[in-house]
Amino acid sequence: MMRRGARAAVVAVALVATSCGGSDTGESPVSLTDPPQITRWVTVGGIEVPIGTTDGPRGGEWEPFAGFSHTPQGAALAAITQSVQLATASDRTWPTILAGVAAPGEGRDLYAAHRALVEFSGTDPEMVPTIVGYTIGDYSDTAATVDVVQRFSDDSLASATTQVVWIDGDWRLNLPSDDTAATITALDGVPSELVDLEETRK
């Protein structure tokens, strides 16, 4: 079970990834490539995640990440921070984290059923990924699809696709409602449209 838990951490963002959804309605002029202003990076389950100055999350680091701006930047930070927090949550804390970061529905119920069968013993420091940045495939006022680019210890790159939805005044993860594999793609290099977050890491 320990190896299974470590492997889950390696693709932490991918664990809660889902296929593309939502579309850009063009109703308001928003930029998908303007980077969020990052105030600091914090370590969650052994993985560093960015905390925005105005785009969120707000609140304590030991509670479910919430309080994101209703913007592409807020959606991206939600996809990154919430997915890492959920994937690395301990056996004791995952029910609270899941309830706080995931939208209600079949996907959340399915995740809970599967997570209850797994014992998670922590992450392997040599295997955890580094968050490089992201691209946004689709964006609307109600949903966004974020491809989170990660670098691993062997310098390989991968992109994990995560969907978030705007519900109850905040972005939440929209977990897949079937057993299909999470969408993670190996990359030969960083995407040309990448919103680079590495320069904000202190």
PLY file of the C-alpha trace (Angstrom):
ply
format ascii 1.0
element vertex 202
property float x
property float y
property float z
element edge 201
property int vertex1
property int vertex2
end_header
0.00 0.00 0.00
2.91 2.35 0.71
4.19 2.09 -2.85
0.70 2.74 -4.15
0.50 5.86 -2.02
3.88 7.14 -3.21
2.95 6.56 -6.82
-0.26 8.49 -6.27
1.76 11.44 -5.05
3.98 11.42 -8.13
1.00 12.22 -10.28
-0.79 14.15 -7.58
-2.46 16.57 -9.93
-3.38 13.79 -12.34
-5.20 11.82 -9.65
-8.09 14.23 -9.79
-7.81 15.15 -13.45
-10.76 14.85 -15.79
-11.53 15.31 -19.44
-12.14 18.73 -20.95
-15.39 20.52 -20.23
-16.80 24.01 -20.43
-16.20 26.48 -23.22
-15.18 30.06 -23.68
-18.38 31.95 -24.26
-16.62 35.18 -25.12
-19.12 37.10 -23.00
-16.38 39.00 -21.16
-12.84 39.92 -22.17
-10.64 37.75 -19.99
-7.03 36.79 -20.55
-6.14 33.13 -20.27
-2.42 33.86 -20.37
-2.02 36.66 -17.83
-0.24 35.06 -14.85
-1.62 35.27 -11.34
0.37 37.32 -8.85
1.99 34.83 -6.49
2.78 35.85 -2.93
4.46 32.62 -1.79
4.74 28.87 -2.28
3.73 26.42 0.44
4.44 22.73 0.76
1.40 20.44 0.72
2.06 16.75 1.14
5.64 17.24 0.02
4.68 19.21 -3.11
5.10 22.98 -3.43
2.01 24.87 -4.62
1.58 28.59 -5.37
-0.56 30.94 -3.29
-1.94 33.97 -5.10
-1.89 37.54 -3.83
-5.49 38.25 -4.88
-6.62 35.14 -6.76
-6.53 32.75 -3.82
-6.62 30.57 -2.03
-7.50 32.34 1.17
-7.65 30.78 4.60
-5.41 28.43 6.50
-3.04 26.00 4.87
-4.34 23.11 6.98
-7.94 23.42 5.84
-9.49 22.87 2.39
-8.21 25.47 -0.07
-10.97 27.94 -0.96
-11.59 31.61 -1.70
-10.52 31.87 -5.34
-11.20 34.79 -7.65
-13.82 34.31 -10.39
-11.16 34.57 -13.10
-9.01 32.24 -15.22
-6.19 32.88 -12.77
-8.34 31.85 -9.82
-9.48 28.74 -11.69
-5.88 27.77 -12.43
-4.77 28.19 -8.84
-7.76 26.15 -7.67
-6.94 23.34 -10.09
-3.34 23.25 -8.90
-3.70 23.67 -5.16
-6.91 21.71 -4.60
-5.82 18.70 -6.63
-2.48 18.45 -4.82
-4.16 18.91 -1.44
-6.72 16.21 -2.19
-4.25 13.73 -3.64
-1.85 13.99 -0.71
-4.43 14.18 2.10
-3.84 11.72 4.92
-6.12 8.83 5.77
-7.51 10.95 8.62
-8.03 14.24 6.78
-9.13 13.26 3.28
-12.91 13.25 4.00
-12.73 16.88 5.19
-10.52 17.92 2.28
-12.73 16.14 -0.26
-15.88 17.82 1.05
-14.22 21.22 0.87
-12.49 21.14 -2.52
-14.67 18.92 -4.73
-18.06 19.74 -6.24
-20.90 17.45 -5.07
-21.93 14.70 -7.42
-21.15 11.25 -8.72
-17.48 12.08 -9.21
-16.98 13.05 -5.59
-18.88 9.98 -4.40
-16.79 7.71 -6.63
-13.55 9.25 -5.39
-14.64 8.73 -1.77
-15.47 5.08 -2.40
-12.06 4.44 -3.97
-10.06 6.51 -1.46
-11.57 4.63 1.46
-9.88 1.46 0.17
-6.38 2.97 0.05
-3.88 3.46 2.86
-1.71 6.48 2.12
1.62 6.58 3.94
3.10 9.77 2.56
5.08 10.93 -0.42
8.54 9.92 -1.60
10.62 13.14 -1.75
12.57 11.80 -4.72
9.45 11.18 -6.76
7.24 14.21 -6.18
6.81 16.58 -9.12
7.57 20.28 -9.37
4.78 22.51 -10.64
6.10 24.38 -13.69
2.99 26.25 -14.81
-0.24 25.71 -16.68
-2.31 26.30 -19.79
-6.07 26.80 -19.94
-7.87 24.84 -22.64
-11.41 26.08 -22.00
-12.82 28.81 -19.81
-16.28 30.13 -19.05
-17.96 31.72 -16.04
-19.03 28.28 -14.85
-16.20 25.89 -15.78
-12.55 25.77 -16.72
-10.16 23.13 -17.96
-6.58 23.54 -16.75
-3.55 21.59 -17.98
-1.02 21.62 -15.15
2.58 21.11 -16.33
4.85 19.20 -13.96
8.57 18.38 -13.99
9.90 15.20 -12.42
13.29 14.35 -10.93
14.55 12.93 -14.24
13.68 16.26 -15.95
10.74 14.69 -17.81
7.61 16.78 -18.24
3.95 15.84 -18.10
0.67 17.70 -18.32
-2.30 16.73 -16.16
-5.76 17.93 -17.18
-8.05 19.04 -14.38
-11.53 20.55 -14.54
-12.94 22.99 -12.03
-16.46 24.38 -11.79
-17.81 27.59 -10.25
-20.27 26.63 -7.54
-21.46 28.41 -4.39
-19.24 31.37 -5.12
-15.98 29.48 -5.55
-14.01 27.14 -7.82
-14.12 23.46 -6.96
-12.72 20.35 -8.55
-15.08 18.55 -10.91
-14.04 14.95 -10.34
-14.67 12.34 -13.05
-17.84 10.30 -12.63
-16.48 7.10 -14.17
-13.47 4.83 -13.83
-11.60 6.13 -16.86
-7.94 6.95 -16.35
-7.00 10.49 -15.50
-5.78 12.55 -18.42
-2.01 12.89 -18.13
0.21 13.47 -21.14
3.99 13.21 -21.48
5.53 16.34 -23.01
8.66 16.82 -25.09
8.96 20.41 -23.90
7.01 23.20 -22.26
3.98 24.39 -24.26
4.47 27.67 -26.11
1.38 29.10 -24.39
2.56 28.08 -20.91
1.78 30.43 -18.04
5.14 30.06 -16.30
5.04 29.93 -12.52
8.58 28.81 -11.81
9.95 32.34 -11.75
7.65 33.15 -8.85
9.13 30.46 -6.63
11.41 31.94 -3.96
0 1
1 2
2 3
3 4
4 5
5 6
6 7
7 8
8 9
9 10
10 11
11 12
12 13
13 14
14 15
15 16
16 17
17 18
18 19
19 20
20 21
21 22
22 23
23 24
24 25
25 26
26 27
27 28
28 29
29 30
30 31
31 32
32 33
33 34
34 35
35 36
36 37
37 38
38 39
39 40
40 41
41 42
42 43
43 44
44 45
45 46
46 47
47 48
48 49
49 50
50 51
51 52
52 53
53 54
54 55
55 56
56 57
57 58
58 59
59 60
60 61
61 62
62 63
63 64
64 65
65 66
66 67
67 68
68 69
69 70
70 71
71 72
72 73
73 74
74 75
75 76
76 77
77 78
78 79
79 80
80 81
81 82
82 83
83 84
84 85
85 86
86 87
87 88
88 89
89 90
90 91
91 92
92 93
93 94
94 95
95 96
96 97
97 98
98 99
99 100
100 101
101 102
102 103
103 104
104 105
105 106
106 107
107 108
108 109
109 110
110 111
111 112
112 113
113 114
114 115
115 116
116 117
117 118
118 119
119 120
120 121
121 122
122 123
123 124
124 125
125 126
126 127
127 128
128 129
129 130
130 131
131 132
132 133
133 134
134 135
135 136
136 137
137 138
138 139
139 140
140 141
141 142
142 143
143 144
144 145
145 146
146 147
147 148
148 149
149 150
150 151
151 152
152 153
153 154
154 155
155 156
156 157
157 158
158 159
159 160
160 161
161 162
162 163
163 164
164 165
165 166
166 167
167 168
168 169
169 170
170 171
171 172
172 173
173 174
174 175
175 176
176 177
177 178
178 179
179 180
180 181
181 182
182 183
183 184
184 185
185 186
186 187
187 188
188 189
189 190
190 191
191 192
192 193
193 194
194 195
195 196
196 197
197 198
198 199
199 200
200 201
